[in-house]
Amino acid sequence: MATEQQIDNPTPTQLPPSSPSILPSYPDMIMEAIEALNDENGSNKSAIAKQIDASYGTLPPAHGTLLAHHLNKMKQSGQLVMVKNNYMKPDPNAPPRRGRGRPPKPKAPLPEGYVPPPPRPRGRPPKERDPHAPIAVPMKITSPSSGGTGKKRGRPRKFPNDTSSPSPSVAPSPSGTPRGRGRPPKVKTPVAAEVGA
């Protein structure tokens, strides 16, 4: 009896699956819907969606998103024209739309046998030399790390015990104690006690 009940009332899993592969592509469905609606002012998105739903019935769950995506794609490619939120087929007699920006200037035709010069190399061109000047052989630059007797890079080290060149701006203090860093503290003078009050 359970088998008879299952045959009479099939569960949703037993229904034949509606495969979306039977549906034509979205651009085809959109074009057919616009032709079926045949409105001279064009058809809006909701009218196209209703027409597709009425024609094909079982649609994927993301039908609204797919429809919006394909409408935008077809509008950008020029298959559809949008006028006041209505989509319509482009008029075949209408002149093609001009591209954005200024059109390029027409170029004069090049004479036959003309070979364009090679492109300039990158970088700064070398300085022109006097053809009569003797050719100087460049000297090799030796780095100090390679054993040369050159000057070391960077600022020389400070030697605190160096007394060979005393600095004129810093005078030795009369007491002989070294001065501390920073601004010295304010010297407070002792205030005399007031007499007679």
Contact map, one row per residue, 1 for C-alpha under 8 A:
11111000000000000000000000000000000000000000000000000000000000000000000000000000000000000000000000000000000000000000000000000000000000000000000000000000000000000000000000000000000000000000000000000
11111100000000000000000000000000000000000000000000000000000000000000000000000000000000000000000000000000000000000000000000000000000000000000000000000000000000000000000000000000000000000000000000000
11111110000000000000000000000000000000000000000000000000000000000000000000000000000000000000000000000000000000000000000000000000000000000000000000000000000000000000000000000000000000000000000000000
11111111000000000000000000000000000000000000000000000000000000000000000000000000000000000000000000000000000000000000000000000000000000000000000000000000000000000000000000000000000000000000000000000
11111111100000000000000000000000000000000000000000000000000000000000000000000000000000000000000000000000000000000000000000000000000000000000000000000000000000000000000000000000000000000000000000000
01111111111000000000000000000000000000000000000000000000000000000000000000000000000000000000000000000000000000000000000000000000000000000000000000000000000000000000000000000000000000000000000000000
00111111110000000000000000000000000000000000000000000000000000000000000000000000000000000000000000000000000000000000000000000000000000000000000000000000000000000000000000000000000000000000000000000
00011111110000000000000000000000000000000000000000000000000000000000000000000000000000000000000000000000000000000000000000000000000000000000000000000000000000000000000000000000000000000000000000000
00001111111000000000000000000000000000000000000000000000000000000000000000000000000000000000000000000000000000000000000000000000000000000000000000000000000000000000000000000000000000000000000000000
00000111111111100000000000000000000000000000000000000000000000000000000000000000000000000000000000000000000000000000000000000000000000000000000000000000000000000000000000000000000000000000000000000
00000100111111100000000000000000000000000000000000000000000000000000000000000000000000000000000000000000000000000000000000000000000000000000000000000000000000000000000000000000000000000000000000000
00000000011111100000000000000000000000000000000000000000000000000000000000000000000000000000000000000000000000000000000000000000000000000000000000000000000000000000000000000000000000000000000000000
00000000011111100000000000000000000000000000000000000000000000000000000000000000000000000000000000000000000000000000000000000000000000000000000000000000000000000000000000000000000000000000000000000
00000000011111110000000000000000000000000000000000000000000000000000000000000000000000000000000000000000000000000000000000000000000000000000000000000000000000000000000000000000000000000000000000000
00000000011111111000000000000000000000000000000000000000000000000000000000000000000000000000000000000000000000000000000000000000000000000000000000000000000000000000000000000000000000000000000000000
00000000000001111100000000000000000000000000000000000000000000000000000000000000000000000000000000000000000000000000000000000000000000000000000000000000000000000000000000000000000000000000000000000
00000000000000111110000000000000000000000000000000000000000000000000000000000000000000000000000000000000000000000000000000000000000000000000000000000000000000000000000000000000000000000000000000000
00000000000000011111000000000000000000000000000000000000010000000000000000000000000000000000000000000000000000000000000000000000000000000000000000000000000000000000000000000000000000000000000000000
00000000000000001111110000000000000000000000000000000000000000000000000000000000000000000000000000000000000000000000000000000000000000000000000000000000000000000000000000000000000000000000000000000
00000000000000000111111000000000000000000000000000000000001100000000000000000000000000000000000000000000000000000000000000000000000000000000000000000000000000000000000000000000000000000000000000000
00000000000000000011111100000000000000000000000000000000000000000000000000000000000000000000000000000000000000000000000000000000000000000000000000000000000000000000000000000000000000000000000000000
00000000000000000011111100000000000000000000000000000000000000000000000000000000000000000000000000000000000000000000000000000000000000000000000000000000000000000000000000000000000000000000000000000
00000000000000000001111110000000000000000000000000000001000000000000000000000000000000000000000000000000000000000000000000000000000000000000000000000000000000000000000000000000000000000000000000000
00000000000000000000111111011000000000000000000000000000000000000000000000000000000000000000000000000000000000000000000000000000000000000000000000000000000000000000000000000000000000000000000000000
00000000000000000000001111111000000000000000000000000000000000000000000000000000000000000000000000000000000000000000000000000000000000000000000000000000000000000000000000000000000000000000000000000
00000000000000000000000111111100000000000000000000000000000000000110010000000000000000000000000000000000000000000000000000000000000000000000000000000000000000000000000000000000000000000000000000000
00000000000000000000000011111110000000000000000000000000000000000000011001000000000000000000000000000000000000000000000000000000000000000000000000000000000000000000000000000000000000000000000000000
00000000000000000000000111111111000000000000000000000000000000000000000000000000000000000000000000000000000000000000000000000000000000000000000000000000000000000000000000000000000000000000000000000
00000000000000000000000111111111100000000000000000010000000000000000000000000000000000000000000000000000000000000000000000000000000000000000000000000000000000000000000000000000000000000000000000000
00000000000000000000000001111111110000000000000100010000000000000000001000000000000000000000000000000000000000000000000000000000000000000000000000000000000000000000000000000000000000000000000000000
00000000000000000000000000111111111000000000000000000000000000000000000000000000000000000000000000000000000000000000000000000000000000000000000000000000000000000000000000000000000000000000000000000
00000000000000000000000000011111111100000000000000000000000000000000000000000000000000000000000000000000000000000000000000000000000000000000000000000000000000000000000000000000000000000000000000000
00000000000000000000000000001111111110000000000100110000000000000000000000000000000000000000000000000000000000000000000000000000000000000000000000000000000000000000000000000000000000000000000000000
00000000000000000000000000000111111111100110000100000000000000000000000000000000000000111000000000000000000000000000000000000000000000000000000000000000000000000000000000000000000000000000000000000
00000000000000000000000000000011111111000000000000000000000000000000000000000000000000000000000000000000000000000000000000000000000000000000000000000000000000000000000000000000000000000000000000000
00000000000000000000000000000001111111000000000000100000000000000000000000000000000000000000000000000000000000000000000000000000000000000000000000000000000000000000000000000000000000000000000000000
00000000000000000000000000000000111111100010000100100000000000000000000000000000000000000000000000000000000000000000000000000000000000000000000000000000000000000000000000000000000000000000000000000
00000000000000000000000000000000011111110100000000000000000000000000000000000000000000000000000000000000000000000000000000000000000000000000000000000000000000000000000000000000000000000000000000000
00000000000000000000000000000000010011111110000000000000000000000000000000000000000000000000000000000000000000000000000000000000000000000000000000000000000000000000000000000000000000000000000000000
00000000000000000000000000000000000001111100000000000000000000000000000000000000000000000000000000000000000000000000000000000000000000000000000000000000000000000000000000000000000000000000000000000
00000000000000000000000000000000000000111110000000000000000000000000000000000000001001010000000000000000000000000000000000000000000000000000000000000000000000000000000000000000000000000000000000000
00000000000000000000000000000000010001111111000000000000000000000000000000000000001001111000000000000000000000000000000000000000000000000000000000000000000000000000000000000000000000000000000000000
00000000000000000000000000000000010010101111101100000000000000000000000000000000000001110000000000000000000000000000000000000000000000000000000000000000000000000000000000000000000000000000000000000
00000000000000000000000000000000000000000111111100000000000000000000000000000000000011100000000000000000000000000000000000000000000000000000000000000000000000000000000000000000000000000000000000000
00000000000000000000000000000000000000000011111110000000000000000001000000000000000001100000000000000000000000000000000000000000000000000000000000000000000000000000000000000000000000000000000000000
00000000000000000000000000000000000000000001111111000000000000000000000000000000000000000000000000000000000000000000000000000000000000000000000000000000000000000000000000000000000000000000000000000
00000000000000000000000000000000000000000011111111100000000000000000000000000000000000000000000000000000000000000000000000000000000000000000000000000000000000000000000000000000000000000000000000000
00000000000000000000000000000100110010000011111111110000000000000000000000000000000000000000000000000000000000000000000000000000000000000000000000000000000000000000000000000000000000000000000000000
00000000000000000000000000000000000000000000111111111000000000010010000000000000000000000000000000000000000000000000000000000000000000000000000000000000000000000000000000000000000000000000000000000
00000000000000000000000000000000000000000000011111111100000000000000000000000000000000000000000000000000000000000000000000000000000000000000000000000000000000000000000000000000000000000000000000000
00000000000000000000000000000000100110000000001111111110000000000000000000000000000000000000000000000000000000000000000000000000000000000000000000000000000000000000000000000000000000000000000000000
00000000000000000000000000001100100000000000000111111111100000000000000000000000000000000000000000000000000000000000000000000000000000000000000000000000000000000000000000000000000000000000000000000
00000000000000000000000000000000000000000000000011111111111000000000000000000000000000000000000000000000000000000000000000000000000000000000000000000000000000000000000000000000000000000000000000000
00000000000000000000000000000000000000000000000001111111100000000000000000000000000000000000000000000000000000000000000000000000000000000000000000000000000000000000000000000000000000000000000000000
00000000000000000000000000000000000000000000000000111111100000000000000000000000000000000000000000000000000000000000000000000000000000000000000000000000000000000000000000000000000000000000000000000
00000000000000000000001000000000000000000000000000011111111000000000000000000000000000000000000000000000000000000000000000000000000000000000000000000000000000000000000000000000000000000000000000000
00000000000000000000000000000000000000000000000000011111111000000000000000000000000000000000000000000000000000000000000000000000000000000000000000000000000000000000000000000000000000000000000000000
00000000000000000100000000000000000000000000000000001001111100000000000000000000000000000000000000000000000000000000000000000000000000000000000000000000000000000000000000000000000000000000000000000
00000000000000000001000000000000000000000000000000001001111110100000000000000000000000000000000000000000000000000000000000000000000000000000000000000000000000000000000000000000000000000000000000000
00000000000000000001000000000000000000000000000000000000011111100000000000000000000000000000000000000000000000000000000000000000000000000000000000000000000000000000000000000000000000000000000000000
00000000000000000000000000000000000000000000000000000000001111100000000000000000000000000000000000000000000000000000000000000000000000000000000000000000000000000000000000000000000000000000000000000
00000000000000000000000000000000000000000000000000000000000111111100000000000000000000000000000000000000000000000000000000000000000000000000000000000000000000000000000000000000000000000000000000000
00000000000000000000000000000000000000000000000000000000001111111110000000000000000000000000000000000000000000000000000000000000000000000000000000000000000000000000000000000000000000000000000000000
00000000000000000000000000000000000000000000000010000000000001111111000000000000000000000000000000000000000000000000000000000000000000000000000000000000000000000000000000000000000000000000000000000
00000000000000000000000000000000000000000000000000000000000001111111100000000000000000000000000000000000000000000000000000000000000000000000000000000000000000000000000000000000000000000000000000000
00000000000000000000000001000000000000000000000000000000000001111111110000000000000000000000000000000000000000000000000000000000000000000000000000000000000000000000000000000000000000000000000000000
00000000000000000000000001000000000000000000000010000000000000111111111000000000000000000000000000000000000000000000000000000000000000000000000000000000000000000000000000000000000000000000000000000
00000000000000000000000000000000000000000000100000000000000000011111111100000000000000000000000000000000000000000000000000000000000000000000000000000000000000000000000000000000000000000000000000000
00000000000000000000000000000000000000000000000000000000000000001111111110000000000000000000000000000000000000000000000000000000000000000000000000000000000000000000000000000000000000000000000000000
00000000000000000000000001100000000000000000000000000000000000000111111111000000000000000000000000000000000000000000000000000000000000000000000000000000000000000000000000000000000000000000000000000
00000000000000000000000000100100000000000000000000000000000000000011111111100001000000000000000000000000000000000000000000000000000000000000000000000000000000000000000000000000000000000000000000000
00000000000000000000000000000000000000000000000000000000000000000001111111110000000000000000000000000000000000000000000000000000000000000000000000000000000000000000000000000000000000000000000000000
00000000000000000000000000000000000000000000000000000000000000000000111111111000000000000000000000000000000000000000000000000000000000000000000000000000000000000000000000000000000000000000000000000
00000000000000000000000000100000000000000000000000000000000000000000011111111111000000000000000000000000000000000000000000000000000000000000000000000000000000000000000000000000000000000000000000000
00000000000000000000000000000000000000000000000000000000000000000000001111111111110000000000000000000000000000000000000000000000000000000000000000000000000000000000000000000000000000000000000000000
00000000000000000000000000000000000000000000000000000000000000000000000111111111000000000000000000000000000000000000000000000000000000000000000000000000000000000000000000000000000000000000000000000
00000000000000000000000000000000000000000000000000000000000000000000000011111111000000000000000000000000000000000000000000000000000000000000000000000000000000000000000000000000000000000000000000000
00000000000000000000000000000000000000000000000000000000000000000000000001111111100000000100000000000000000000000000000000000000000000000000000000000000000000000000000000000000000000000000000000000
00000000000000000000000000000000000000000000000000000000000000000000000001111111100000001100000000000000000000000000000000000000000000000000000000000000000000000000000000000000000000000000000000000
00000000000000000000000000000000000000000000000000000000000000000000001001111111110000111100000000000000000000000000000000000000000000000000000000000000000000000000000000000000000000000000000000000
00000000000000000000000000000000000000000000000000000000000000000000000000100111111000111100000000000000000000000000000000000000000000000000000000000000000000000000000000000000000000000000000000000
00000000000000000000000000000000000000000000000000000000000000000000000000100001111111110000000000000000000000000000000000000000000000000000000000000000000000000000000000000000000000000000000000000
00000000000000000000000000000000000000001100000000000000000000000000000000000000111111110000000000000000000000000000000000000000000000000000000000000000000000000000000000000000000000000000000000000
00000000000000000000000000000000000000000000000000000000000000000000000000000000011111000000000000000000000000000000000000000000000000000000000000000000000000000000000000000000000000000000000000000
00000000000000000000000000000000000000000001000000000000000000000000000000000000011111100000000000000000000000000000000000000000000000000000000000000000000000000000000000000000000000000000000000000
00000000000000000000000000000000000000001111100000000000000000000000000000000000011111110000000000000000000000000000000000000000000000000000000000000000000000000000000000000000000000000000000000000
00000000000000000000000000000000010000000111100000000000000000000000000000000001111011111000000000000000000000000000000000000000000000000000000000000000000000000000000000000000000000000000000000000
00000000000000000000000000000000010000001110000000000000000000000000000000000001111001111100000000000000000000000000000000000000000000000000000000000000000000000000000000000000000000000000000000000
00000000000000000000000000000000010000000100000000000000000000000000000000000011100000111110000000000000000000000000000000000000000000000000000000000000000000000000000000000000000000000000000000000
00000000000000000000000000000000000000000000000000000000000000000000000000000111100000011111010000000000000000000000000000000000000000000000000000000000000000000000000000000000000000000000000000000
00000000000000000000000000000000000000000000000000000000000000000000000000000000000000001111110000000000000000000000000000000000000000000000000000000000000000000000000000000000000000000000000000000
00000000000000000000000000000000000000000000000000000000000000000000000000000000000000000111110000000000000000000000000000000000000000000000000000000000000000000000000000000000000000000000000000000
00000000000000000000000000000000000000000000000000000000000000000000000000000000000000000011111000000000000000000000000000000000000000000000000000000000000000000000000000000000000000000000000000000
00000000000000000000000000000000000000000000000000000000000000000000000000000000000000000111111100000000000000000000000000000000000000000000000000000000000000000000000000000000000000000000000000000
00000000000000000000000000000000000000000000000000000000000000000000000000000000000000000000111110000000000000000000000000000000000000000000000000000000000000000000000000000000000000000000000000000
00000000000000000000000000000000000000000000000000000000000000000000000000000000000000000000011111000000000000000000000000000000000000000000000000000000000000000000000000000000000000000000000000000
00000000000000000000000000000000000000000000000000000000000000000000000000000000000000000000001111100000000000000000000000000000000000000000000000000000000000000000000000000000000000000000000000000
00000000000000000000000000000000000000000000000000000000000000000000000000000000000000000000000111110000000000000000000000000000000000000000000000000000000000000000000000000000000000000000000000000
00000000000000000000000000000000000000000000000000000000000000000000000000000000000000000000000011111010000000000000000000000000000000000000000000000000000000000000000000000000000000000000000000000
00000000000000000000000000000000000000000000000000000000000000000000000000000000000000000000000001111100000000000000000000000000000000000000000000000000000000000000000000000000000000000000000000000
00000000000000000000000000000000000000000000000000000000000000000000000000000000000000000000000000111110000000000000000000000000000000000000000000000000000000000000000000000000000000000000000000000
00000000000000000000000000000000000000000000000000000000000000000000000000000000000000000000000000011111000000000000000000000000000000000000000000000000000000000000000000000000000000000000000000000
00000000000000000000000000000000000000000000000000000000000000000000000000000000000000000000000000101111100000000000000000000000000000000000000000000000000000000000000000000000000000000000000000000
00000000000000000000000000000000000000000000000000000000000000000000000000000000000000000000000000000111110000000000000000000000000000000000000000000000000000000000000000000000000000000000000000000
00000000000000000000000000000000000000000000000000000000000000000000000000000000000000000000000000000011111000000000000000000000000000000000000000000000000000000000000000000000000000000000000000000
00000000000000000000000000000000000000000000000000000000000000000000000000000000000000000000000000000001111100000000000000000000000000000000000000000000000000000000000000000000000000000000000000000
00000000000000000000000000000000000000000000000000000000000000000000000000000000000000000000000000000000111110000000000000000000000000000000000000000000000000000000000000000000000000000000000000000
00000000000000000000000000000000000000000000000000000000000000000000000000000000000000000000000000000000011111000000000000000000000000000000000000000000000000000000000000000000000000000000000000000
00000000000000000000000000000000000000000000000000000000000000000000000000000000000000000000000000000000001111100000000000000000000000000000000000000000000000000000000000000000000000000000000000000
00000000000000000000000000000000000000000000000000000000000000000000000000000000000000000000000000000000000111110100000000000000000000000000000000000000000000000000000000000000000000000000000000000
00000000000000000000000000000000000000000000000000000000000000000000000000000000000000000000000000000000000011111100000000000000000000000000000000000000000000000000000000000000000000000000000000000
00000000000000000000000000000000000000000000000000000000000000000000000000000000000000000000000000000000000001111100000000000000000000000000000000000000000000000000000000000000000000000000000000000
00000000000000000000000000000000000000000000000000000000000000000000000000000000000000000000000000000000000000111110000000000000000000000000000000000000000000000000000000000000000000000000000000000
00000000000000000000000000000000000000000000000000000000000000000000000000000000000000000000000000000000000001111111000000000000000000000000000000000000000000000000000000000000000000000000000000000
00000000000000000000000000000000000000000000000000000000000000000000000000000000000000000000000000000000000000001111100000000000000000000000000000000000000000000000000000000000000000000000000000000
00000000000000000000000000000000000000000000000000000000000000000000000000000000000000000000000000000000000000000111110000000000000000000000000000000000000000000000000000000000000000000000000000000
00000000000000000000000000000000000000000000000000000000000000000000000000000000000000000000000000000000000000000011111000000000000000000000000000000000000000000000000000000000000000000000000000000
00000000000000000000000000000000000000000000000000000000000000000000000000000000000000000000000000000000000000000001111100000000000000000000000000000000000000000000000000000000000000000000000000000
00000000000000000000000000000000000000000000000000000000000000000000000000000000000000000000000000000000000000000000111110000000000000000000000000000000000000000000000000000000000000000000000000000
00000000000000000000000000000000000000000000000000000000000000000000000000000000000000000000000000000000000000000000011111000000000000000000000000000000000000000000000000000000000000000000000000000
00000000000000000000000000000000000000000000000000000000000000000000000000000000000000000000000000000000000000000000001111100000000000000000000000000000000000000000000000000000000000000000000000000
00000000000000000000000000000000000000000000000000000000000000000000000000000000000000000000000000000000000000000000000111110000000000000000000000000000000000000000000000000000000000000000000000000
00000000000000000000000000000000000000000000000000000000000000000000000000000000000000000000000000000000000000000000000011111000000000000000000000000000000000000000000000000000000000000000000000000
00000000000000000000000000000000000000000000000000000000000000000000000000000000000000000000000000000000000000000000000001111100000000000000000000000000000000000000000000000000000000000000000000000
00000000000000000000000000000000000000000000000000000000000000000000000000000000000000000000000000000000000000000000000000111110000000000000000000000000000000000000000000000000000000000000000000000
00000000000000000000000000000000000000000000000000000000000000000000000000000000000000000000000000000000000000000000000000011111000000000000000000000000000000000000000000000000000000000000000000000
00000000000000000000000000000000000000000000000000000000000000000000000000000000000000000000000000000000000000000000000000001111100000000000000000000000000000000000000000000000000000000000000000000
00000000000000000000000000000000000000000000000000000000000000000000000000000000000000000000000000000000000000000000000000000111110000000000000000000000000000000000000000000000000000000000000000000
00000000000000000000000000000000000000000000000000000000000000000000000000000000000000000000000000000000000000000000000000000011111010000000000000000000000000000000000000000000000000000000000000000
00000000000000000000000000000000000000000000000000000000000000000000000000000000000000000000000000000000000000000000000000000001111110000000000000000000000000000000000000000000000000000000000000000
00000000000000000000000000000000000000000000000000000000000000000000000000000000000000000000000000000000000000000000000000000000111110000000000000000000000000000000000000000000000000000000000000000
00000000000000000000000000000000000000000000000000000000000000000000000000000000000000000000000000000000000000000000000000000000011111000000000000000000000000000000000000000000000000000000000000000
00000000000000000000000000000000000000000000000000000000000000000000000000000000000000000000000000000000000000000000000000000000111111100000000000000000000000000000000000000000000000000000000000000
00000000000000000000000000000000000000000000000000000000000000000000000000000000000000000000000000000000000000000000000000000000000111110000000000000000000000000000000000000000000000000000000000000
00000000000000000000000000000000000000000000000000000000000000000000000000000000000000000000000000000000000000000000000000000000000011111000000000000000000000000000000000000000000000000000000000000
00000000000000000000000000000000000000000000000000000000000000000000000000000000000000000000000000000000000000000000000000000000000001111100000000000000000000000000000000000000000000000000000000000
00000000000000000000000000000000000000000000000000000000000000000000000000000000000000000000000000000000000000000000000000000000000000111110000000000000000000000000000000000000000000000000000000000
00000000000000000000000000000000000000000000000000000000000000000000000000000000000000000000000000000000000000000000000000000000000000011111000000000000000000000000000000000000000000000000000000000
00000000000000000000000000000000000000000000000000000000000000000000000000000000000000000000000000000000000000000000000000000000000000001111100000000000000000000000000000000000000000000000000000000
00000000000000000000000000000000000000000000000000000000000000000000000000000000000000000000000000000000000000000000000000000000000000000111110000000000000000000000000000000000000000000000000000000
00000000000000000000000000000000000000000000000000000000000000000000000000000000000000000000000000000000000000000000000000000000000000000011111000000000000000000000000000000000000000000000000000000
00000000000000000000000000000000000000000000000000000000000000000000000000000000000000000000000000000000000000000000000000000000000000000001111101010000000000000000000000000000000000000000000000000
00000000000000000000000000000000000000000000000000000000000000000000000000000000000000000000000000000000000000000000000000000000000000000000111111110100000000000000000000000000000000000000000000000
00000000000000000000000000000000000000000000000000000000000000000000000000000000000000000000000000000000000000000000000000000000000000000000011111111111000000000000000000000000000000000000000000000
00000000000000000000000000000000000000000000000000000000000000000000000000000000000000000000000000000000000000000000000000000000000000000000001111110000000000000000000000000000000000000000000000000
00000000000000000000000000000000000000000000000000000000000000000000000000000000000000000000000000000000000000000000000000000000000000000000011111110000000000000000000000000000000000000000000000000
00000000000000000000000000000000000000000000000000000000000000000000000000000000000000000000000000000000000000000000000000000000000000000000001111111000000000000000000000000000000000000000000000000
00000000000000000000000000000000000000000000000000000000000000000000000000000000000000000000000000000000000000000000000000000000000000000000011111111100000000000000000000000000000000000000000000000
00000000000000000000000000000000000000000000000000000000000000000000000000000000000000000000000000000000000000000000000000000000000000000000000100111110000000000000000000000000000000000000000000000
00000000000000000000000000000000000000000000000000000000000000000000000000000000000000000000000000000000000000000000000000000000000000000000001100011111000000000000000000000000000000000000000000000
00000000000000000000000000000000000000000000000000000000000000000000000000000000000000000000000000000000000000000000000000000000000000000000000100001111100000000000000000000000000000000000000000000
00000000000000000000000000000000000000000000000000000000000000000000000000000000000000000000000000000000000000000000000000000000000000000000000100000111110000000000000000000000000000000000000000000
00000000000000000000000000000000000000000000000000000000000000000000000000000000000000000000000000000000000000000000000000000000000000000000000000000011111000000000000000000000000000000000000000000
00000000000000000000000000000000000000000000000000000000000000000000000000000000000000000000000000000000000000000000000000000000000000000000000000000001111100000000000000000000000000000000000000000
00000000000000000000000000000000000000000000000000000000000000000000000000000000000000000000000000000000000000000000000000000000000000000000000000000000111110000000000000000000000000000000000000000
00000000000000000000000000000000000000000000000000000000000000000000000000000000000000000000000000000000000000000000000000000000000000000000000000000000011111000000000000000000000000000000000000000
00000000000000000000000000000000000000000000000000000000000000000000000000000000000000000000000000000000000000000000000000000000000000000000000000000000001111100000000000000000000000000000000000000
00000000000000000000000000000000000000000000000000000000000000000000000000000000000000000000000000000000000000000000000000000000000000000000000000000000000111110000000000000000000000000000000000000
00000000000000000000000000000000000000000000000000000000000000000000000000000000000000000000000000000000000000000000000000000000000000000000000000000000000011111100000000000000000000000000000000000
00000000000000000000000000000000000000000000000000000000000000000000000000000000000000000000000000000000000000000000000000000000000000000000000000000000000001111100000000000000000000000000000000000
00000000000000000000000000000000000000000000000000000000000000000000000000000000000000000000000000000000000000000000000000000000000000000000000000000000000000111110000000000000000000000000000000000
00000000000000000000000000000000000000000000000000000000000000000000000000000000000000000000000000000000000000000000000000000000000000000000000000000000000000111111100000000000000000000000000000000
00000000000000000000000000000000000000000000000000000000000000000000000000000000000000000000000000000000000000000000000000000000000000000000000000000000000000001111110000000000000000000000000000000
00000000000000000000000000000000000000000000000000000000000000000000000000000000000000000000000000000000000000000000000000000000000000000000000000000000000000000111110000000000000000000000000000000
00000000000000000000000000000000000000000000000000000000000000000000000000000000000000000000000000000000000000000000000000000000000000000000000000000000000000000111111000000000000000000000000000000
00000000000000000000000000000000000000000000000000000000000000000000000000000000000000000000000000000000000000000000000000000000000000000000000000000000000000000011111100000000000000000000000000000
00000000000000000000000000000000000000000000000000000000000000000000000000000000000000000000000000000000000000000000000000000000000000000000000000000000000000000000111111100000000000000000000000000
00000000000000000000000000000000000000000000000000000000000000000000000000000000000000000000000000000000000000000000000000000000000000000000000000000000000000000000011111100000000000000000000000000
00000000000000000000000000000000000000000000000000000000000000000000000000000000000000000000000000000000000000000000000000000000000000000000000000000000000000000000001111100000000000000000000000000
00000000000000000000000000000000000000000000000000000000000000000000000000000000000000000000000000000000000000000000000000000000000000000000000000000000000000000000001111110000000000000000000000000
00000000000000000000000000000000000000000000000000000000000000000000000000000000000000000000000000000000000000000000000000000000000000000000000000000000000000000000001111111000000000000000000000000
00000000000000000000000000000000000000000000000000000000000000000000000000000000000000000000000000000000000000000000000000000000000000000000000000000000000000000000000001111101000000000000000000000
00000000000000000000000000000000000000000000000000000000000000000000000000000000000000000000000000000000000000000000000000000000000000000000000000000000000000000000000000111111111000000000000000000
00000000000000000000000000000000000000000000000000000000000000000000000000000000000000000000000000000000000000000000000000000000000000000000000000000000000000000000000000011111000000000000000000000
00000000000000000000000000000000000000000000000000000000000000000000000000000000000000000000000000000000000000000000000000000000000000000000000000000000000000000000000000001111100000000000000000000
00000000000000000000000000000000000000000000000000000000000000000000000000000000000000000000000000000000000000000000000000000000000000000000000000000000000000000000000000011111110000000000000000000
00000000000000000000000000000000000000000000000000000000000000000000000000000000000000000000000000000000000000000000000000000000000000000000000000000000000000000000000000001011111000000000000000000
00000000000000000000000000000000000000000000000000000000000000000000000000000000000000000000000000000000000000000000000000000000000000000000000000000000000000000000000000001001111100000000000000000
00000000000000000000000000000000000000000000000000000000000000000000000000000000000000000000000000000000000000000000000000000000000000000000000000000000000000000000000000001000111110000000000000000
00000000000000000000000000000000000000000000000000000000000000000000000000000000000000000000000000000000000000000000000000000000000000000000000000000000000000000000000000000000011111010000000000000
00000000000000000000000000000000000000000000000000000000000000000000000000000000000000000000000000000000000000000000000000000000000000000000000000000000000000000000000000000000001111100000000000000
00000000000000000000000000000000000000000000000000000000000000000000000000000000000000000000000000000000000000000000000000000000000000000000000000000000000000000000000000000000000111110000000000000
00000000000000000000000000000000000000000000000000000000000000000000000000000000000000000000000000000000000000000000000000000000000000000000000000000000000000000000000000000000000011111000000000000
00000000000000000000000000000000000000000000000000000000000000000000000000000000000000000000000000000000000000000000000000000000000000000000000000000000000000000000000000000000000101111100000000000
00000000000000000000000000000000000000000000000000000000000000000000000000000000000000000000000000000000000000000000000000000000000000000000000000000000000000000000000000000000000000111110000000000
00000000000000000000000000000000000000000000000000000000000000000000000000000000000000000000000000000000000000000000000000000000000000000000000000000000000000000000000000000000000000011111000000000
00000000000000000000000000000000000000000000000000000000000000000000000000000000000000000000000000000000000000000000000000000000000000000000000000000000000000000000000000000000000000001111100000000
00000000000000000000000000000000000000000000000000000000000000000000000000000000000000000000000000000000000000000000000000000000000000000000000000000000000000000000000000000000000000000111110000000
00000000000000000000000000000000000000000000000000000000000000000000000000000000000000000000000000000000000000000000000000000000000000000000000000000000000000000000000000000000000000000011111000000
00000000000000000000000000000000000000000000000000000000000000000000000000000000000000000000000000000000000000000000000000000000000000000000000000000000000000000000000000000000000000000001111100000
00000000000000000000000000000000000000000000000000000000000000000000000000000000000000000000000000000000000000000000000000000000000000000000000000000000000000000000000000000000000000000000111110000
00000000000000000000000000000000000000000000000000000000000000000000000000000000000000000000000000000000000000000000000000000000000000000000000000000000000000000000000000000000000000000000011111000
00000000000000000000000000000000000000000000000000000000000000000000000000000000000000000000000000000000000000000000000000000000000000000000000000000000000000000000000000000000000000000000001111100
00000000000000000000000000000000000000000000000000000000000000000000000000000000000000000000000000000000000000000000000000000000000000000000000000000000000000000000000000000000000000000000000111111
00000000000000000000000000000000000000000000000000000000000000000000000000000000000000000000000000000000000000000000000000000000000000000000000000000000000000000000000000000000000000000000000011111
00000000000000000000000000000000000000000000000000000000000000000000000000000000000000000000000000000000000000000000000000000000000000000000000000000000000000000000000000000000000000000000000001111
00000000000000000000000000000000000000000000000000000000000000000000000000000000000000000000000000000000000000000000000000000000000000000000000000000000000000000000000000000000000000000000000001111
